């Protein structure tokens, strides 16, 4: 992420403090670290219902309560800033982050689109717009936004992972007959994410799932083993699933 672009962060499981994440983000002077919304093990339910972990996204945050009919609506800080700076892509972007966090996904889409209209090279806005479309289950639109974000910054491992994870979800949508072409596409994209960001744990788990779905036992074992070498603070449910799958793959 470059320039003044930051992005939203949403972790449904063990959600960290937003301010801490913002401080950790490189080259993001303020705001929320965008890859906090990575469609990864922090934003996915990994417990398999039909033998495979599947990506369901996070549970939706509770929408903001509407004011009473005779009570004037009080503007939030991001709303006030965007209203005072209608030509600021950053202000629109941060407004989108605010809407996303409060579960107002349609409003978030509008705000991110406004940011992109003001700055067509606003990579974080494309990435976050993809995440919102993902939450709305508009997967084709989500993929389009991720691809655009990667056109602007091909070295963004988090977006590369989001796209691969999205392909994997689509491939496993029909659990009775996974889409082998999409599985291969997912693996290729996840490998790119792994190469770009070798310290990112999520691609290894997803690669294990994809290889397992293709009955590629050894590759799946290697991927799950690699995932488990990461710090134990990674998603506990995912670690349990990785261990369970390894036991299955190793015939235990």
C-alpha positions in Angstrom: 0.0 0.0 0.0 1.5 3.3 -1.0 0.9 7.0 -0.7 -1.9 7.9 1.8 -3.9 4.8 1.1 -5.0 2.8 4.1 -7.7 0.3 4.3 -10.3 -1.3 6.5 -9.7 -4.2 8.7 -12.3 -6.6 9.9 -11.5 -9.7 11.9 -14.6 -11.6 13.0 -12.6 -14.0 15.1 -10.3 -12.5 17.7 -10.6 -9.0 16.3 -7.5 -7.0 17.2 -7.5 -3.4 18.2 -8.0 -1.1 15.1 -5.5 1.5 16.4 -2.8 -1.1 16.9 -3.3 -2.4 13.4 -3.0 1.1 12.0 0.3 1.6 13.8 1.6 -1.7 12.4 0.7 -0.9 8.8 3.7 0.3 6.6 3.3 3.5 4.7 -0.1 4.1 6.1 0.0 7.4 8.1 -3.5 7.0 9.6 -6.7 5.1 9.2 -7.2 1.4 9.2 -4.9 -1.1 7.8 -6.6 -2.3 4.7 -5.5 -6.0 4.7 -7.2 -6.4 8.0 -10.1 -7.3 5.7 -8.2 -10.0 4.0 -10.5 -12.9 3.1 -8.3 -15.2 5.1 -8.4 -17.3 8.1 -9.3 -14.3 10.2 -12.2 -13.6 7.9 -13.3 -17.1 7.1 -15.1 -20.0 8.7 -12.7 -22.9 8.2 -14.8 -25.6 9.9 -15.9 -28.0 7.1 -19.5 -28.9 6.8 -19.1 -31.1 3.7 -15.6 -32.4 4.2 -13.9 -29.2 2.9 -13.3 -25.9 4.6 -15.3 -23.3 2.8 -15.1 -19.5 2.8 -18.2 -17.9 4.2 -16.8 -14.6 5.1 -17.3 -12.9 8.4 -20.6 -12.4 10.2 -22.0 -9.0 9.3 -21.5 -6.3 11.9 -24.7 -4.9 13.3 -26.0 -2.0 11.3 -26.2 1.4 12.9 -29.5 2.2 14.5 -31.5 4.9 12.6 -32.4 8.0 14.5 -35.9 8.7 15.6 -38.1 10.4 13.1 -38.0 13.8 14.8 -34.4 13.5 15.9 -31.8 15.0 13.5 -29.1 12.5 12.5 -25.7 13.3 13.9 -22.9 13.0 11.4 -20.1 10.7 12.3 -16.6 12.1 12.0 -15.9 10.3 8.6 -19.3 11.6 7.3 -18.5 15.1 8.4 -15.0 15.0 6.9 -16.4 13.6 3.6 -19.1 16.3 3.5 -16.6 19.0 4.1 -14.1 17.6 1.5 -16.3 16.3 -1.3 -13.3 16.2 -3.7 -11.1 14.2 -1.4 -10.6 10.6 -2.4 -9.1 9.9 1.0 -12.1 11.2 2.8 -14.5 9.1 0.7 -12.3 6.1 1.3 -12.3 6.5 5.1 -16.1 7.0 4.9 -16.3 3.7 3.1 -14.3 2.1 5.9 -16.6 3.6 8.5 -19.7 2.3 6.6 -18.1 -1.2 6.3 -17.4 -1.4 10.0 -21.0 -0.6 10.8 -22.4 -3.1 8.4 -23.7 -0.6 5.9 -22.2 -2.4 2.9 -24.2 -0.7 0.2 -23.2 2.7 1.5 -19.6 1.4 1.7 -19.8 0.5 -2.0 -21.0 4.0 -2.9 -18.2 5.6 -0.9 -15.4 3.5 -2.3 -16.7 4.0 -5.8 -16.6 7.8 -5.1 -13.0 7.5 -4.0 -12.1 5.6 -7.2 -13.9 8.2 -9.3 -11.8 10.9 -7.7 -8.6 8.9 -7.9 -8.7 6.0 -10.5 -5.4 4.7 -9.1 -6.5 4.4 -5.5 -5.5 0.8 -5.0 -6.8 0.4 -1.5 -10.2 1.5 -2.6 -10.4 -1.2 -5.2 -9.2 -3.8 -2.7 -11.8 -2.8 -0.1 -14.5 -2.5 -2.7 -13.7 -6.1 -3.5 -14.1 -7.1 0.1 -17.4 -5.4 0.4 -18.7 -7.2 -2.8 -17.4 -10.4 -1.2 -19.5 -9.7 1.9 -22.5 -9.1 -0.4 -21.7 -12.4 -2.1 -21.2 -10.7 -5.4 -18.1 -12.7 -6.2 -17.6 -11.8 -9.8 -17.6 -8.1 -8.9 -15.2 -8.8 -6.0 -12.8 -10.6 -8.3 -12.9 -7.7 -10.8 -11.9 -5.3 -8.0 -9.1 -7.5 -6.8 -7.7 -7.8 -10.3 -7.8 -4.0 -10.7 -6.0 -3.6 -7.4 -3.4 -6.0 -8.5 -2.9 -4.2 -11.8 -2.0 -1.1 -9.8 0.2 -3.0 -7.4 1.1 -6.5 -8.5 3.2 -7.0 -5.4 0.4 -6.8 -2.9 0.4 -10.3 -1.4 -2.8 -9.7 0.6 -4.9 -8.9 -2.4 -3.3 -11.8 -4.3 -4.4 -14.0 -1.5 -7.9 -12.6 -1.4 -8.3 -13.4 -5.1 -7.0 -16.9 -4.7 -9.3 -17.5 -1.7 -12.2 -16.3 -3.7 -11.5 -18.7 -6.5 -11.2 -21.5 -4.0 -14.6 -20.7 -2.5 -16.2 -20.7 -5.9 -14.5 -24.0 -6.8 -15.9 -25.6 -3.7 -19.4 -24.1 -4.0 -20.7 -27.4 -5.2 -19.2 -29.8 -2.6 -20.4 -32.8 -4.5 -18.3 -31.9 -7.5 -15.6 -29.3 -7.0 -14.7 -27.3 -10.1 -11.3 -28.6 -11.0 -10.5 -25.7 -13.3 -11.2 -23.2 -10.6 -9.2 -25.2 -8.2 -6.2 -25.0 -10.5 -6.8 -21.3 -10.9 -7.0 -20.9 -7.2 -3.7 -22.8 -6.7 -1.9 -20.7 -9.3 -3.2 -17.5 -7.6 -2.4 -18.7 -4.1 1.2 -19.6 -5.2 1.6 -16.0 -6.4 0.4 -14.8 -3.1 2.9 -17.1 -1.3 5.8 -15.9 -3.5 4.9 -12.3 -3.0 4.4 -12.6 0.8 6.1 -15.8 2.1 5.4 -14.7 5.7 1.7 -14.7 5.1 0.2 -17.8 6.7 -3.2 -17.9 5.0 -2.1 -19.0 1.5 -0.5 -22.2 2.8 -3.8 -23.3 4.5 -5.8 -22.6 1.4 -3.3 -24.4 -0.8 -3.7 -27.4 1.4 -7.5 -27.3 1.0 -7.2 -26.9 -2.8 -4.7 -29.7 -3.2 -6.8 -31.9 -0.9 -9.8 -31.2 -3.1 -7.8 -32.4 -6.1 -6.6 -35.5 -4.3 -3.0 -34.3 -4.4 -2.1 -35.8 -1.1 1.6 -35.0 -0.9 1.1 -31.4 -1.9 -1.7 -31.0 0.6 0.5 -32.4 3.4 3.3 -30.0 2.5 1.0 -27.0 2.5 -0.7 -27.9 5.8 2.7 -28.6 7.4 4.0 -25.3 6.2 0.9 -23.5 7.6 1.5 -25.1 11.0 5.1 -23.8 11.2 3.7 -20.3 11.6 3.2 -18.7 14.9 0.6 -20.4 17.1 -1.3 -17.1 17.3 -2.7 -17.7 13.9 -6.4 -18.7 13.8 -6.9 -21.5 16.3 -9.8 -23.1 14.5 -7.8 -23.2 11.3 -4.9 -24.8 13.1 -7.2 -27.4 14.4 -8.5 -28.1 11.0 -5.0 -28.2 9.5 -4.0 -30.8 12.1 -7.2 -32.8 11.5 -6.6 -32.8 7.7 -3.0 -33.9 8.2 -4.2 -36.8 10.4 -6.6 -37.8 7.6 -4.0 -37.4 4.9 -1.4 -39.4 6.9 -4.0 -42.2 7.5 -4.3 -41.6 11.3 
